[in-house]
Amino acid sequence: MAWLQINFFSDCLRRLVPLKVLLPFALGTHQPEKKPFKTVYLLHNGIDDYASLEEIARKMNLAVVIPFCQHAFFVDMEASGLMYSQFIGRELVAFTRKLFPLSCRREDTVLAGISMGGFGALHNGLKHYAVFGHTIALSSALVVRGIIESATDGKLGGLNQSFFETVFGDLSLLHKSDKTPEVLAKKILENSDCPLDFYLACGYNDLLVHENRKFSMYLKSIGFPHSYEEGPGSHEWHFWDNFLRRGLERLFLPQKQKLSFPC
C-alpha cells in the first residue's frame, strides 16, 4: 500500500488543493496488482482510521482519493466563482486519472461521501452520473428541505441565511434548483438512460436519520433505483467505517469473499 500527499492548483477553486491518494501497490508480495485500479473518490476531511481504509483498498484492489478542499456541500457557488461540483466531477477525476493508473470506466468509478460529503456525493453522483457509476452517501446532511421551509417562514437567522445564500444562491428559488437533490434526482430519472446505482445509509441514533429516511422514501416514490440501510450508530466513524465497507463490498467482492464486520 502507498499513501501519497499531493497539492495541485485547481482552476475551479482558484487555489492549491491538497489530496491524499491511497494506491494498493502489492510491494514485496507475489500478488500482482490489477491495473488500472477501480477508484473511490471519498468526500470527507475528518477520516479517523486510515488503517481501515487500507484494509478495504487492499482486499478490493481499490485506489482511494480524498480531496481536502474546504467544502461547502460540494455544489457550484456561482456568485463567488468557487465551482466545487465541477472540481469533483471533472477536474479532480481528470487530474488523478492522468497522474495514476486509474480506470477510466464509469462502472469502476465510485463517489462516496460522509455527512456534508454525503450530500456532496448525492449531488455530484447525480449531476455527473456519466462519470460516476456508483454513489455511496452516508449520514448525508440533507438540509435543503429545512432551508426551504425556514426561508419560506422567515425563520432563518441572518448569519445562517447569509451562509446558505452563498452556498445555494437565491433561497426563494431553491425548491426548483438542481442543488435540491429531489429536483435533480427526478430530472436525471426522466432524461438518463445510464444505469444508476445509489447506496444510502444512516445510523439509528443519528440526528440526520429522519431526513435520510424521507429522501429514500421520495426516491422510492418516483422509482429511482437505490438501496437504503440503517444500523446501530450515530454520527461517528465507527458507523461510517462499517457501512462504507457494506457499500463497497456489494460492488466489488464476490459473495463468498464478503468482509465480516459488526453492523
VOSESE-274254 format. One record per residue: residue in three letters; y, x, z of N, C-alpha, C in turn. Coordinates in steps of 0.2 Angstrom, whole numbers, padded with zeros to 4 digits, always signed. Layout:
ALAYXZYXZYXZ/...
***
This chain:
MET-0006+0004+0000+0000+0000+0000+0006+0004+0000/ALA+0011+0002-0003+0018+0006-0003+0024+0001-0002/TRP+0028+0003+0003+0034-0001+0003+0040+0003+0000/LEU+0044+0000-0004+0050+0003-0007+0056+0000-0005/GLN+0061+0003-0004+0068+0001-0002+0073+0003-0008/ILE+0076-0002-0011+0080-0001-0017+0087-0005-0016/ASN+0092-0002-0018+0098-0005-0019+0100-0005-0026/PHE+0102-0011-0029+0104-0012-0036+0110-0016-0036/PHE+0114-0015-0041+0120-0019-0042+0119-0025-0046/SER+0120-0031-0042+0119-0037-0046+0126-0040-0049/ASP+0125-0041-0055+0131-0044-0059+0132-0051-0056/CYS+0127-0055-0054+0128-0062-0052+0131-0062-0045/LEU+0130-0057-0041+0133-0057-0034+0138-0052-0033/ARG+0139-0048-0038+0145-0043-0039+0145-0038-0033/ARG+0139-0036-0031+0138-0031-0026+0131-0028-0026/LEU+0131-0023-0022+0124-0020-0021+0120-0025-0017/VAL+0114-0025-0019+0109-0030-0016+0103-0026-0014/PRO+0101-0025-0007+0095-0022-0005+0089-0026-0006/LEU+0084-0022-0008+0077-0026-0009+0072-0022-0006/LYS+0067-0025-0003+0061-0022-0001+0055-0024-0006/VAL+0051-0020-0008+0046-0021-0013+0039-0018-0010/LEU+0034-0022-0010+0028-0020-0007+0023-0020-0013/LEU+0020-0015-0015+0016-0014-0020+0009-0012-0018/PRO+0003-0016-0020-0003-0015-0017-0007-0009-0020/PHE-0004-0003-0020-0007+0003-0023-0013+0004-0019/ALA-0019+0006-0022-0025+0007-0018-0026+0015-0018/LEU-0021+0018-0014-0021+0025-0014-0027+0027-0009/GLY-0031+0033-0012-0036+0035-0008-0043+0031-0007/THR-0043+0026-0012-0049+0022-0012-0052+0022-0019/HIS-0058+0020-0020-0061+0019-0027-0060+0013-0030/GLN-0056+0009-0027-0055+0002-0030-0048+0002-0034/PRO-0049+0002-0041-0043+0002-0045-0039-0005-0044/GLU-0032-0004-0044-0028-0010-0044-0028-0014-0051/LYS-0027-0020-0050-0027-0024-0056-0020-0025-0058/LYS-0018-0021-0063-0011-0022-0065-0011-0026-0072/PRO-0006-0029-0073+0001-0029-0069+0000-0034-0064/PHE+0003-0033-0058+0002-0037-0052+0005-0044-0052/LYS+0002-0049-0050+0004-0055-0048+0010-0054-0043/THR+0015-0058-0043+0021-0056-0039+0023-0062-0035/VAL+0025-0061-0028+0028-0066-0024+0035-0064-0023/TYR+0040-0068-0024+0047-0067-0023+0048-0071-0016/LEU+0050-0068-0011+0050-0071-0004+0057-0071-0002/LEU+0060-0077-0001+0067-0078+0001+0067-0079+0009/HIS+0067-0074+0013+0068-0074+0020+0070-0067+0023/ASN+0076-0066+0025+0078-0060+0028+0075-0058+0034/GLY+0072-0062+0038+0070-0061+0045+0063-0060+0046/ILE+0060-0056+0041+0052-0055+0042+0051-0052+0048/ASP+0046-0054+0052+0044-0052+0059+0038-0047+0058/ASP+0034-0048+0053+0027-0045+0053+0025-0042+0046/TYR+0028-0036+0045+0026-0033+0038+0019-0032+0038/ALA+0015-0030+0043+0008-0029+0043+0004-0035+0040/SER+0006-0041+0042+0003-0047+0040+0004-0048+0032/LEU+0010-0046+0030+0011-0046+0023+0007-0041+0019/GLU+0006-0035+0022+0002-0030+0019-0005-0033+0018/GLU-0008-0036+0023-0014-0039+0023-0015-0044+0017/ILE-0010-0048+0017-0011-0053+0012-0010-0050+0005/ALA-0006-0045+0004-0005-0042-0003-0011-0038-0005/ARG-0014-0035+0000-0020-0031-0001-0026-0035-0003/LYS-0027-0040+0000-0033-0044-0001-0032-0048-0007/MET-0026-0050-0009-0025-0054-0015-0022-0050-0021/ASN-0021-0043-0020-0018-0039-0025-0012-0041-0028/LEU-0007-0043-0023-0001-0046-0025+0005-0041-0023/ALA+0010-0041-0027+0016-0037-0026+0021-0042-0022/VAL+0025-0040-0018+0030-0044-0014+0037-0041-0015/VAL+0041-0046-0017+0048-0044-0017+0053-0048-0013/ILE+0056-0044-0008+0061-0048-0003+0068-0045-0004/PRO+0072-0050-0007+0079-0048-0008+0083-0050-0001/PHE+0088-0045+0000+0092-0046+0006+0099-0047+0003/CYS+0101-0053+0002+0107-0055-0002+0112-0059+0002/GLN+0112-0060+0009+0116-0064+0012+0117-0071+0009/HIS+0111-0074+0009+0110-0080+0006+0115-0086+0009/ALA+0116-0091+0004+0119-0097+0006+0115-0102+0003/PHE+0109-0103+0005+0105-0108+0002+0103-0107-0005/PHE+0105-0101-0008+0102-0098-0014+0104-0103-0020/VAL+0110-0106-0020+0112-0110-0025+0118-0106-0029/ASP+0120-0108-0035+0126-0105-0038+0132-0108-0035/MET+0137-0104-0033+0143-0106-0030+0148-0105-0035/GLU+0150-0109-0039+0154-0108-0045+0161-0107-0042/ALA+0164-0110-0037+0170-0108-0035+0172-0101-0033/SER+0167-0098-0030+0168-0091-0028+0165-0086-0033/GLY+0161-0089-0038+0158-0084-0043+0152-0081-0041/LEU+0149-0083-0035+0143-0080-0032+0137-0084-0035/MET+0133-0082-0040+0128-0086-0043+0121-0084-0040/TYR+0120-0086-0034+0113-0085-0031+0107-0087-0035/SER+0108-0093-0038+0102-0096-0042+0101-0092-0048/GLN+0106-0090-0052+0105-0085-0057+0102-0079-0055/PHE+0104-0076-0049+0102-0070-0047+0094-0070-0046/ILE+0092-0076-0042+0085-0077-0041+0081-0078-0047/GLY+0083-0083-0051+0079-0085-0057+0079-0080-0063/ARG+0084-0076-0063+0085-0072-0069+0085-0065-0068/GLU+0091-0063-0064+0092-0056-0064+0087-0052-0060/LEU+0085-0055-0054+0080-0052-0049+0074-0051-0053/VAL+0071-0056-0056+0065-0056-0059+0065-0051-0065/ALA+0070-0051-0069+0071-0046-0075+0071-0039-0072/PHE+0075-0038-0067+0075-0031-0065+0069-0028-0062/THR+0065-0032-0058+0059-0030-0055+0054-0029-0060/ARG+0053-0033-0065+0048-0033-0070+0049-0027-0074/LYS+0056-0025-0075+0057-0019-0079+0055-0012-0075/LEU+0056-0013-0068+0055-0007-0064+0048-0006-0062/PHE+0044-0011-0061+0037-0011-0058+0032-0014-0063/PRO+0026-0012-0062+0021-0016-0066+0019-0023-0064/LEU+0024-0027-0065+0023-0034-0063+0021-0038-0069/SER+0017-0043-0068+0015-0048-0073+0021-0052-0075/CYS+0022-0053-0081+0027-0057-0084+0025-0065-0085/ARG+0019-0066-0083+0016-0073-0085+0018-0078-0079/ARG+0020-0083-0081+0023-0088-0077+0018-0090-0071/GLU+0012-0091-0073+0006-0093-0068+0005-0087-0063/ASP+0007-0081-0064+0007-0075-0060+0013-0074-0055/THR+0018-0079-0056+0024-0078-0053+0025-0083-0048/VAL+0026-0081-0041+0027-0086-0036+0034-0085-0033/LEU+0037-0091-0031+0043-0091-0027+0042-0094-0021/ALA+0043-0090-0015+0042-0093-0009+0048-0092-0004/GLY+0049-0097+0000+0054-0096+0005+0053-0099+0011/ILE+0057-0097+0016+0057-0100+0023+0063-0102+0026/SER+0064-0108+0029+0070-0111+0031+0075-0112+0026/MET+0081-0108+0027+0086-0109+0021+0083-0106+0015/GLY+0079-0101+0015+0075-0098+0010+0070-0103+0007/GLY+0067-0108+0011+0063-0113+0009+0067-0118+0004/PHE+0073-0120+0006+0077-0124+0002+0079-0120-0004/GLY+0080-0113-0004+0081-0109-0010+0075-0109-0014/ALA+0069-0109-0011+0063-0109-0016+0062-0115-0019/LEU+0064-0121-0016+0063-0128-0019+0068-0128-0025/HIS+0074-0126-0023+0080-0127-0028+0078-0123-0034/ASN+0077-0117-0033+0076-0112-0039+0069-0113-0042/GLY+0064-0115-0038+0057-0117-0041+0058-0122-0046/LEU+0063-0127-0045+0064-0132-0049+0068-0130-0055/LYS+0074-0127-0053+0079-0125-0058+0076-0120-0063/HIS+0072-0116-0061+0069-0110-0065+0061-0111-0066/TYR+0059-0117-0067+0052-0119-0067+0049-0115-0073/ALA+0052-0113-0078+0049-0109-0084+0048-0102-0082/VAL+0051-0100-0076+0049-0093-0074+0044-0093-0068/PHE+0045-0098-0064+0040-0098-0058+0035-0103-0059/GLY+0029-0101-0059+0023-0105-0060+0021-0109-0053/HIS+0023-0106-0048+0021-0109-0041+0027-0108-0036/THR+0028-0113-0032+0033-0113-0027+0030-0115-0020/ILE+0032-0110-0015+0029-0112-0008+0036-0112-0004/ALA+0037-0118-0001+0043-0119+0003+0040-0121+0010/LEU+0042-0117+0015+0040-0118+0022+0046-0119+0027/SER+0045-0124+0031+0051-0126+0035+0057-0127+0032/SER+0058-0130+0026+0064-0130+0022+0070-0133+0025/ALA+0075-0130+0025+0081-0133+0028+0084-0138+0023/LEU+0081-0144+0023+0083-0149+0018+0089-0153+0021/VAL+0095-0150+0021+0101-0153+0024+0105-0157+0020/VAL+0104-0157+0013+0108-0161+0009+0109-0168+0010/ARG+0104-0171+0012+0104-0179+0014+0109-0180+0019/GLY+0108-0176+0025+0113-0176+0030+0120-0175+0029/ILE+0121-0170+0024+0128-0168+0022+0131-0174+0019/ILE+0127-0177+0014+0130-0183+0010+0132-0188+0015/GLU+0127-0190+0020+0128-0196+0024+0134-0194+0029/SER+0135-0188+0031+0140-0186+0036+0147-0186+0032/ALA+0147-0183+0026+0153-0183+0022+0155-0190+0020/THR+0151-0195+0019+0152-0202+0017+0155-0205+0023/ASP+0153-0204+0029+0155-0207+0035+0161-0203+0038/GLY+0163-0198+0035+0169-0194+0038+0167-0190+0045/LYS+0161-0189+0046+0158-0186+0052+0157-0178+0052/LEU+0159-0175+0046+0158-0168+0045+0164-0165+0049/GLY+0163-0160+0053+0168-0156+0056+0172-0152+0051/GLY+0178-0150+0052+0182-0146+0047+0179-0140+0045/LEU+0176-0136+0050+0173-0130+0049+0167-0131+0045/ASN+0162-0135+0047+0156-0137+0043+0158-0139+0036/GLN+0163-0143+0035+0165-0146+0029+0167-0140+0024/SER+0171-0136+0027+0173-0130+0023+0168-0126+0020/PHE+0163-0125+0025+0157-0121+0023+0153-0124+0018/PHE+0151-0130+0019+0147-0134+0014+0150-0135+0007/GLU+0157-0136+0007+0160-0136+0001+0160-0130-0003/THR+0160-0124+0001+0160-0118-0003+0153-0117-0006/VAL+0148-0119-0002+0141-0119-0005+0140-0124-0010/PHE+0141-0130-0009+0138-0136-0013+0144-0139-0018/GLY+0150-0137-0017+0155-0139-0021+0158-0146-0018/ASP+0160-0150-0022+0163-0157-0020+0158-0161-0017/LEU+0158-0162-0011+0153-0166-0007+0153-0173-0009/SER+0158-0176-0012+0158-0183-0014+0154-0184-0020/LEU+0152-0178-0024+0148-0178-0030+0141-0176-0028/LEU+0140-0174-0022+0133-0170-0021+0127-0175-0022/HIS+0128-0181-0021+0122-0186-0022+0120-0186-0029/LYS+0124-0184-0034+0121-0184-0040+0121-0177-0043/SER+0122-0172-0039+0122-0165-0041+0115-0162-0041/ASP+0113-0157-0046+0107-0154-0046+0106-0149-0040/LYS+0111-0149-0036+0110-0145-0029+0106-0149-0024/THR+0105-0156-0026+0102-0160-0022+0094-0160-0024/PRO+0090-0158-0020+0083-0157-0023+0080-0163-0026/GLU+0081-0169-0023+0078-0176-0026+0081-0177-0033/VAL+0087-0175-0034+0090-0176-0041+0087-0172-0045/LEU+0086-0165-0043+0083-0160-0048+0076-0162-0049/ALA+0072-0164-0044+0065-0165-0045+0064-0171-0050/LYS+0068-0176-0049+0067-0182-0054+0069-0179-0061/LYS+0074-0175-0062+0076-0173-0069+0071-0169-0072/ILE+0068-0164-0068+0063-0160-0071+0057-0164-0072/LEU+0055-0169-0068+0049-0173-0070+0050-0176-0076/GLU+0056-0179-0078+0057-0183-0084+0057-0178-0090/ASN+0059-0172-0089+0061-0168-0095+0056-0162-0096/SER+0051-0161-0092+0047-0155-0092+0040-0156-0094/ASP+0037-0152-0098+0030-0153-0100+0026-0147-0096/CYS+0030-0143-0093+0026-0137-0089+0022-0140-0083/PRO+0017-0137-0082+0013-0139-0076+0017-0137-0070/LEU+0018-0141-0065+0022-0140-0059+0017-0139-0053/ASP+0018-0134-0049+0014-0133-0043+0019-0131-0037/PHE+0020-0136-0032+0024-0135-0027+0020-0136-0020/TYR+0020-0132-0016+0017-0132-0009+0022-0132-0004/LEU+0022-0137+0000+0027-0138+0006+0023-0138+0012/ALA+0026-0135+0018+0023-0136+0024+0028-0135+0030/CYS+0027-0138+0035+0032-0138+0041+0028-0139+0047/GLY+0030-0136+0053+0027-0137+0059+0028-0143+0063/TYR+0023-0146+0066+0024-0152+0070+0030-0152+0075/ASN+0032-0146+0078+0037-0146+0083+0044-0143+0080/ASP+0044-0143+0073+0050-0140+0070+0055-0146+0069/LEU+0061-0144+0071+0067-0149+0070+0068-0152+0063/LEU+0065-0148+0058+0066-0149+0051+0060-0154+0049/VAL+0055-0155+0053+0049-0158+0050+0051-0165+0047/HIS+0055-0169+0050+0057-0176+0048+0060-0176+0041/GLU+0064-0171+0040+0067-0171+0033+0062-0168+0028/ASN+0057-0164+0030+0052-0162+0026+0047-0167+0024/ARG+0046-0171+0029+0041-0177+0028+0045-0182+0023/LYS+0051-0183+0024+0055-0188+0019+0055-0185+0012/PHE+0056-0179+0011+0056-0176+0005+0049-0177+0001/SER+0044-0175+0005+0037-0176+0002+0036-0183+0000/MET+0038-0188+0004+0037-0195+0003+0041-0197-0004/TYR+0047-0194-0004+0051-0195-0010+0047-0192-0017/LEU+0045-0186-0016+0041-0183-0022+0035-0188-0024/LYS+0032-0190-0018+0026-0194-0020+0028-0201-0023/SER+0034-0203-0021+0036-0210-0024+0037-0209-0031/ILE+0040-0203-0034+0041-0203-0041+0036-0199-0045/GLY+0030-0198-0041+0024-0195-0045+0025-0188-0046/PHE+0029-0184-0042+0030-0177-0043+0024-0173-0040/PRO+0020-0169-0043+0014-0166-0041+0016-0160-0035/HIS+0013-0161-0030+0015-0156-0024+0009-0157-0019/SER+0009-0152-0014+0005-0153-0009+0009-0152-0002/TYR+0008-0156+0003+0012-0156+0009+0007-0155+0015/GLU+0009-0150+0019+0004-0150+0025+0009-0149+0031/GLU+0006-0151+0037+0009-0149+0043+0004-0146+0048/GLY+0006-0143+0053+0002-0139+0058+0005-0138+0064/PRO+0002-0135+0069+0005-0134+0075+0010-0128+0075/GLY+0015-0129+0078+0020-0123+0077+0027-0126+0077/SER+0032-0122+0078+0039-0124+0077+0042-0119+0072/HIS+0049-0118+0073+0052-0114+0068+0051-0106+0070/GLU+0045-0104+0068+0043-0097+0070+0039-0094+0065/TRP+0039-0087+0066+0035-0083+0061+0027-0084+0062/HIS+0025-0086+0067+0018-0087+0068+0016-0093+0063/PHE+0019-0098+0063+0018-0104+0059+0019-0102+0052/TRP+0024-0098+0050+0026-0096+0043+0020-0092+0040/ASP+0018-0087+0045+0013-0082+0043+0007-0086+0041/ASN+0004-0091+0045-0002-0094+0043-0001-0098+0037/PHE+0004-0102+0036+0005-0106+0030+0007-0103+0024/LEU+0010-0097+0025+0011-0093+0019+0004-0091+0016/ARG+0000-0089+0020-0007-0087+0018-0010-0093+0015/ARG-0010-0099+0018-0013-0105+0015-0010-0107+0008/GLY-0004-0106+0008-0001-0107+0001-0003-0103-0004/LEU-0004-0096-0002-0006-0091-0007-0013-0091-0009/GLU-0017-0092-0004-0024-0092-0005-0027-0098-0009/ARG-0023-0103-0009-0025-0109-0013-0024-0107-0021/LEU-0020-0102-0022-0019-0100-0029-0023-0094-0031/PHE-0024-0089-0027-0026-0083-0029-0033-0080-0026/LEU-0036-0084-0021-0043-0082-0019-0048-0087-0020/PRO-0054-0085-0023-0059-0090-0024-0061-0093-0017/GLN-0064-0098-0017-0066-0102-0011-0070-0098-0006/LYS-0074-0094-0008-0079-0090-0004-0075-0084-0001/GLN-0069-0083-0003-0065-0077+0000-0059-0079+0004/LYS-0059-0085+0006-0053-0088+0009-0052-0084+0016/LEU-0046-0082+0017-0044-0078+0023-0045-0083+0029/SER-0047-0081+0035-0048-0085+0040-0042-0084+0045/PHE-0039-0089+0048-0033-0089+0052-0032-0096+0056/PRO-0030-0096+0062-0029-0102+0065-0024-0106+0062/CYS-0024-0113+0061-0019-0117+0058-0019-0124+0062/
***
